[in-house]
Amino acid sequence: MPASASPASATRAAEGAGARRTPAIASMTTPALSLTPLPGLPAIRPGDDLAALIAAALERAGLVLADGDVLAVTQKIVSKAEGRQRRLADVQPSARAQALAAETRKDPRLVELILQESQAILRTRPDLLIAEHRLGIVLANAGIDRSNLGGDDETVLLLPEDPDASAVRLRQALQQVSGATLGVIITDSVGRAWRRGTVGIAIGTAGVAPFADLRGRQDLAGRPLQVSEIAPADSLAAAAVLVMGEAAEGWPVVLLRGAGGGGADTPARVVLRPRAEDLFR
């Protein structure tokens, strides 16, 4: 079930512009991006060779990777393959975890894991705990999740130890198998301070530009851009997560074609705003 998006041309001929401008407009190539969820991926278990499982699923689906393709992979299956599951029964909560648990009405064992995975607790209220993960990402519960794990509520899943390194390993393995030059994005879903709902972001990247500084380029009127900085990998992750779904859809890998993968292995952490520029903390 491929989904596709084809943005409108960035420029349009002004009314009455005359035949002089027509050839340039006619020769423009409209950018296009297609997103295809990967079917047939089995349940991932600790120690699984994720790249091999993805390659086999691609082959079964008749999907052949090409230069420039990007594979968006949800954090959940990366964490599962890397054995990042924890049993709450094995966690001994500290005094601080017990105090925060009373304040937030959360399981103190879960709060202890949140503290272990975080470098700062930013906000708390009943049923909510916002943390700055040790990776620098601001997340509810430090990204620790119980959904889609099966079994009981005693098992939780942590983020990958190093999502950028995970993306690099996946990229290298899939390029070796396919012979194509690819990009890989490790995705997760986050809330936003001033808007309701979650969106996908890139927490790990390889062969995909996480950040682009457009300052100095000209706009359509010829004026230099003053503040335009964009996050291409986050935009691609958001589109992929929309296709993956957030509940029982079961599409943990999405193939993005037209996304321009295959560049340098720039880590996703370059998009984190330096503390000196952070106006909200």
C-alpha positions as CSV (number, residue, x, y, z in Angstrom):
1,M,0.0,0.0,0.0
2,P,2.3,2.8,-1.2
3,A,1.5,6.3,-0.2
4,S,2.8,9.2,-2.2
5,A,3.2,12.9,-1.8
6,S,4.1,15.3,-4.7
7,P,4.6,18.9,-3.5
8,A,3.5,21.8,-5.7
9,S,6.1,23.5,-7.8
10,A,8.1,26.0,-5.7
11,T,7.4,28.7,-8.3
12,R,4.4,29.7,-10.4
13,A,4.3,31.9,-13.5
14,A,2.7,35.2,-12.6
15,E,-0.4,36.1,-14.6
16,G,0.6,37.7,-17.8
17,A,4.4,37.0,-17.3
18,G,4.7,36.4,-21.0
19,A,6.2,33.6,-23.2
20,R,9.7,34.6,-22.1
21,R,9.4,32.7,-18.8
22,T,7.4,29.7,-20.0
23,P,10.4,27.5,-21.2
24,A,12.1,27.7,-17.8
25,I,9.0,26.7,-16.0
26,A,8.2,23.9,-18.4
27,S,11.7,22.5,-17.9
28,M,11.4,22.3,-14.1
29,T,11.2,18.9,-12.5
30,T,8.6,18.6,-9.8
31,P,10.0,16.9,-6.7
32,A,8.2,13.7,-5.7
33,L,8.4,11.4,-2.7
34,S,6.9,7.9,-2.3
35,L,6.5,6.0,0.9
36,T,6.0,2.3,1.0
37,P,5.6,0.3,4.2
38,L,7.5,-2.9,4.3
39,P,5.2,-6.0,4.8
40,G,6.1,-9.3,6.3
41,L,8.6,-8.3,8.9
42,P,8.5,-10.9,11.8
43,A,8.3,-10.0,15.5
44,I,11.8,-8.8,16.5
45,R,13.6,-10.4,19.4
46,P,16.8,-9.6,21.3
47,G,19.9,-10.5,19.2
48,D,18.1,-10.6,15.9
49,D,20.0,-9.5,12.8
50,L,17.7,-6.6,11.9
51,A,19.4,-5.8,8.6
52,A,19.1,-9.5,7.4
53,L,15.4,-9.6,8.4
54,I,14.7,-6.3,6.6
55,A,16.6,-7.5,3.5
56,A,14.6,-10.8,3.5
57,A,11.3,-8.9,3.8
58,L,12.2,-6.6,1.0
59,E,13.0,-9.6,-1.2
60,R,9.7,-11.3,-0.3
61,A,7.8,-8.1,-1.2
62,G,9.6,-7.8,-4.5
63,L,11.1,-4.4,-3.5
64,V,14.6,-3.7,-4.8
65,L,16.6,-1.0,-3.2
66,A,18.1,1.7,-5.4
67,D,20.6,4.5,-5.0
68,G,19.2,7.3,-3.1
69,D,16.6,5.3,-1.2
70,V,16.0,5.9,2.5
71,L,14.8,3.3,5.0
72,A,13.0,4.7,8.0
73,V,13.0,2.2,10.9
74,T,11.1,2.7,14.1
75,Q,13.1,2.9,17.3
76,K,11.1,0.0,18.8
77,I,12.4,-2.7,16.6
78,V,16.0,-1.4,16.8
79,S,15.7,-1.4,20.6
80,K,14.2,-4.9,20.6
81,A,17.0,-6.3,18.5
82,E,19.6,-4.6,20.7
83,G,18.1,-6.1,23.8
84,R,17.0,-2.8,25.4
85,Q,14.0,-4.4,27.2
86,R,13.8,-4.2,31.0
87,R,11.7,-6.1,33.5
88,L,10.3,-3.7,36.2
89,A,10.6,-6.6,38.7
90,D,14.4,-6.3,38.4
91,V,14.4,-2.5,39.2
92,Q,15.0,-1.2,42.7
93,P,13.7,2.4,43.0
94,S,15.8,5.0,44.7
95,A,14.4,7.5,47.2
96,R,14.3,10.2,44.5
97,A,12.4,7.8,42.2
98,Q,9.9,7.1,45.0
99,A,9.3,10.8,45.6
100,L,8.8,11.6,41.9
101,A,6.5,8.6,41.6
102,A,4.3,9.9,44.4
103,E,4.2,13.3,42.6
104,T,3.5,11.9,39.2
105,R,1.4,8.9,40.1
106,K,3.7,6.6,38.2
107,D,5.3,3.3,39.1
108,P,8.4,4.1,41.1
109,R,10.3,1.3,39.2
110,L,9.5,3.0,35.9
111,V,10.6,6.4,37.4
112,E,13.9,4.9,38.4
113,L,14.6,3.8,34.8
114,I,13.6,7.3,33.6
115,L,16.1,8.8,36.0
116,Q,18.8,6.3,34.8
117,E,18.1,7.2,31.2
118,S,18.0,11.0,31.7
119,Q,20.3,13.9,32.3
120,A,17.6,16.2,33.6
121,I,14.0,16.1,34.7
122,L,12.3,19.2,33.2
123,R,8.6,19.1,34.1
124,T,6.4,17.0,36.3
125,R,2.7,16.9,37.2
126,P,0.3,14.0,37.9
127,D,0.5,11.4,35.1
128,L,3.3,13.4,33.3
129,L,7.1,13.4,33.5
130,I,9.1,15.2,30.9
131,A,12.8,14.4,30.8
132,E,15.9,15.4,28.9
133,H,17.2,12.0,27.8
134,R,21.0,11.4,28.1
135,L,21.1,11.7,24.3
136,G,19.8,15.3,24.6
137,I,16.3,14.7,23.3
138,V,13.4,16.0,25.4
139,L,10.8,13.2,25.8
140,A,7.9,12.1,28.0
141,N,9.2,9.3,30.3
142,A,12.7,9.6,28.7
143,G,11.3,7.7,25.7
144,I,10.6,4.5,27.8
145,D,7.6,2.7,26.4
146,R,5.3,-0.2,27.1
147,S,3.3,-0.3,23.8
148,N,3.5,-3.2,21.3
149,L,5.7,-5.3,23.5
150,G,3.3,-8.1,24.2
151,G,3.1,-10.0,27.5
152,D,2.3,-8.0,30.7
153,D,3.0,-4.5,31.8
154,E,6.1,-5.6,33.6
155,T,8.3,-5.2,30.5
156,V,9.4,-1.8,29.2
157,L,11.6,-0.7,26.3
158,L,14.4,1.8,26.4
159,L,15.7,3.9,23.5
160,P,18.7,2.4,21.6
161,E,22.0,3.0,23.4
162,D,23.3,5.1,20.4
163,P,20.7,5.5,17.7
164,D,23.2,7.2,15.3
165,A,25.5,4.2,15.6
166,S,22.6,1.9,15.1
167,A,21.7,3.7,11.9
168,V,25.3,3.5,10.6
169,R,25.4,-0.3,11.2
170,L,22.0,-0.8,9.5
171,R,23.1,1.3,6.5
172,Q,26.4,-0.5,6.1
173,A,24.8,-3.9,6.3
174,L,21.9,-3.1,3.9
175,Q,24.3,-1.4,1.4
176,Q,26.5,-4.5,1.4
177,V,23.5,-6.8,0.7
178,S,21.8,-4.6,-1.9
179,G,24.7,-2.9,-3.6
180,A,22.8,0.4,-3.5
181,T,23.8,3.7,-1.8
182,L,21.2,4.3,0.9
183,G,20.2,6.4,3.8
184,V,18.8,5.1,7.1
185,I,16.6,7.0,9.7
186,I,15.8,5.7,13.2
187,T,12.5,7.3,14.1
188,D,10.6,8.0,17.3
189,S,7.4,9.9,18.2
190,V,7.5,13.0,20.4
191,G,5.1,15.6,21.7
192,R,5.6,19.3,21.2
193,A,5.5,22.1,23.8
194,W,2.9,24.3,22.0
195,R,0.9,21.8,20.0
196,R,-1.2,18.8,20.8
197,G,-0.4,15.4,19.3
198,T,2.8,13.6,18.5
199,V,5.0,13.7,15.3
200,G,7.9,11.6,14.1
201,I,11.5,12.7,14.5
202,A,14.8,11.3,13.5
203,I,16.8,10.2,16.6
204,G,19.4,8.4,14.5
205,T,20.6,9.1,11.0
206,A,23.1,7.7,8.4
207,G,23.4,8.9,4.9
208,V,20.6,11.4,5.4
209,A,21.1,15.1,6.1
210,P,19.6,15.9,9.5
211,F,20.2,19.6,9.2
212,A,20.5,22.2,6.5
213,D,21.3,25.9,6.9
214,L,19.7,27.9,4.1
215,R,20.7,31.3,5.4
216,G,22.2,33.4,2.6
217,R,20.3,31.7,-0.2
218,Q,17.9,33.9,-2.1
219,D,14.1,33.6,-1.9
220,L,11.8,33.9,-5.0
221,A,12.0,37.7,-4.8
222,G,15.8,37.7,-4.7
223,R,16.1,38.6,-1.0
224,P,18.7,36.6,1.0
225,L,17.3,34.3,3.6
226,Q,18.0,35.5,7.2
227,V,17.0,32.7,9.6
228,S,16.0,29.6,7.5
229,E,17.3,26.4,8.9
230,I,15.5,23.1,8.1
231,A,15.6,19.6,9.5
232,P,15.2,17.3,6.4
233,A,15.6,14.0,8.4
234,D,12.9,15.0,10.9
235,S,10.6,15.9,8.0
236,L,11.2,12.5,6.4
237,A,10.7,10.8,9.8
238,A,7.4,12.6,10.3
239,A,6.1,11.4,6.9
240,A,7.3,7.8,7.6
241,V,5.8,7.6,11.1
242,L,2.4,8.7,9.6
243,V,2.6,5.7,7.3
244,M,3.9,3.4,10.1
245,G,1.0,4.3,12.4
246,E,1.1,4.5,16.2
247,A,-1.1,1.6,17.3
248,A,-1.5,-1.9,15.9
249,E,-0.8,-1.2,12.2
250,G,2.4,-3.2,12.3
251,W,4.5,-1.3,9.7
252,P,7.8,-0.7,11.5
253,V,9.9,0.0,8.3
254,V,9.1,2.3,5.5
255,L,10.9,2.7,2.2
256,L,11.2,6.3,1.1
257,R,12.0,6.9,-2.6
258,G,13.0,10.3,-3.8
259,A,14.3,11.3,-0.4
260,G,17.9,11.7,-1.6
261,G,19.7,9.3,0.7
262,G,23.3,8.3,0.3
263,G,25.2,11.2,1.7
264,A,27.6,11.4,4.6
265,D,26.9,9.8,8.0
266,T,26.0,13.0,9.9
267,P,24.5,12.2,13.3
268,A,21.0,13.2,14.1
269,R,22.2,14.9,17.3
270,V,23.4,17.9,15.3
271,V,19.8,19.3,15.3
272,L,19.8,19.5,19.1
273,R,19.6,23.2,20.1
274,P,22.6,24.3,22.1
275,R,21.7,25.2,25.7
276,A,22.8,28.8,25.2
277,E,20.2,29.2,22.4
278,D,17.4,27.5,24.4
279,L,14.8,30.1,25.3
280,F,12.4,27.7,27.0
281,R,14.4,26.3,29.9
